[in-house]
Amino acid sequence: MTLTFVAYGQPQPKGSSRAFVPKGWKRPIITSANPKAKGWQQLVAEAASAAIRRVRTFQLLDGPVLISATFYMPRPKSIRDKSVPHLKKPDTDKLLRSTVDALSKVVWRDDSQVVEMRAKKFYARPGESPRAEVTVTQLQPEQLEFV
């Protein structure tokens, strides 16, 4: 089973979580270093859900999963039509982490099922919107590579 979708919007990284216990409290409060990540994760979950509705036989994935994501970041006006790599923050791995977290209980049961990840990061082409193009593939036993 393979599911492909596009989430439009500016990809956001999963920031580090911070926990603190206010004076007099017994439980910690957990905050995210990037408050925009929640909105991005909602966009990803909605795009995945829309793709799932088009696949009538789709069931929540069980077993090993491969995720491939290509992130297209907003293009600064200063580079216009130049072809340059996106070498600035956010980090590719943190973009992928927020996307993977958004798909738990939407595409697969738990993100621990992700056994392989592939990610790329570019500037969007002139006139194109920022987005993430995502493909999720449920792996079969013969596709797993054992070391």
C-alpha positions in Angstrom: 0.0 0.0 0.0 1.3 3.4 -1.0 -0.2 6.8 -0.1 1.0 10.0 -1.8 -0.2 13.5 -1.0 0.8 17.2 -1.0 0.5 19.4 2.1 0.4 23.1 1.1 1.8 25.7 3.5 5.2 26.6 4.9 6.8 23.5 6.3 7.6 23.9 10.0 10.2 22.0 12.1 9.4 20.1 15.2 11.1 22.1 17.9 12.5 20.7 21.0 9.9 20.2 23.7 10.6 21.8 27.1 9.1 20.8 30.4 8.9 22.7 33.6 7.1 22.3 36.9 5.6 25.5 38.2 5.9 26.1 41.9 3.3 24.2 43.8 2.4 21.9 40.9 3.0 18.2 40.8 2.8 17.7 37.0 5.0 19.4 34.4 3.9 21.7 31.7 5.3 20.8 28.3 5.8 23.5 25.7 7.1 23.4 22.2 9.9 25.6 21.0 8.0 26.2 17.7 4.3 27.1 18.2 3.8 27.1 14.4 4.5 23.4 14.3 1.0 22.5 15.5 -0.6 24.3 12.5 1.8 22.6 10.1 1.0 19.2 11.6 -2.7 19.9 11.2 -2.2 20.8 7.4 -0.2 17.5 7.0 -2.9 15.4 8.7 -5.7 17.0 6.7 -3.8 16.5 3.4 -3.2 12.8 4.3 -6.8 12.4 5.4 -8.0 13.8 2.0 -5.7 11.3 0.2 -7.0 8.4 2.3 -10.6 9.3 1.5 -9.7 8.8 -2.2 -8.4 5.3 -1.5 -11.5 3.4 -0.5 -9.6 0.3 0.7 -7.2 2.2 2.9 -6.7 0.9 6.4 -4.5 2.3 9.1 -1.0 0.9 8.3 0.3 -1.8 10.5 3.9 -3.0 10.3 7.1 -1.4 8.8 6.7 1.9 6.9 8.9 4.0 4.6 8.3 7.8 4.4 9.7 10.0 1.7 9.2 13.7 1.8 10.3 16.6 -0.3 10.0 20.0 1.3 9.7 23.2 -0.8 10.5 26.2 1.3 9.4 29.8 0.5 11.7 31.4 -2.1 13.3 34.7 -1.1 13.0 37.5 -3.5 16.7 38.0 -3.4 17.4 34.8 -5.3 14.7 35.3 -8.0 15.3 32.7 -10.7 18.7 31.4 -9.5 19.1 27.8 -8.7 20.6 27.6 -5.2 20.4 25.0 -2.5 18.4 25.7 0.6 21.2 25.7 3.2 19.4 27.6 6.0 17.2 26.6 8.9 15.0 24.8 9.4 16.9 21.5 9.4 15.6 18.8 7.1 15.5 16.3 9.9 13.3 18.5 12.1 10.9 19.2 9.1 10.6 15.4 8.7 10.1 14.9 12.4 7.1 17.2 12.5 5.6 15.6 9.4 6.1 12.0 10.8 4.5 13.0 14.1 1.5 14.5 12.2 0.8 11.1 10.6 0.5 9.0 13.7 -3.1 7.7 14.1 -3.9 9.1 10.7 -1.8 6.9 8.3 -0.1 4.5 10.7 -0.8 3.5 14.3 2.5 4.8 15.8 5.5 6.6 14.4 7.7 3.8 15.8 6.6 1.9 12.7 8.7 4.1 10.5 11.8 2.1 9.7 13.1 4.1 6.8 13.0 7.9 6.0 14.1 9.9 3.0 13.9 13.7 2.9 14.9 16.6 0.7 14.7 20.3 1.1 14.6 22.9 -1.7 13.3 26.4 -2.4 10.0 26.4 -4.2 10.3 27.4 -7.8 9.3 31.0 -8.8 5.5 31.2 -8.6 5.1 27.9 -6.7 3.7 27.6 -3.2 5.7 26.2 -0.2 4.6 22.7 0.5 5.7 19.1 1.3 5.2 16.2 -1.1 4.9 13.0 0.9 4.8 9.4 0.0 4.2 6.7 2.6 4.8 3.0 1.7 4.0 0.0 3.8 7.0 -2.3 3.4 6.7 -6.0 2.9 9.1 -8.4 4.7 11.1 -9.0 1.5 11.7 -5.2 1.2 13.3 -5.0 4.6 17.1 -4.8 4.6 18.7 -6.7 7.4 22.3 -6.0 8.3 
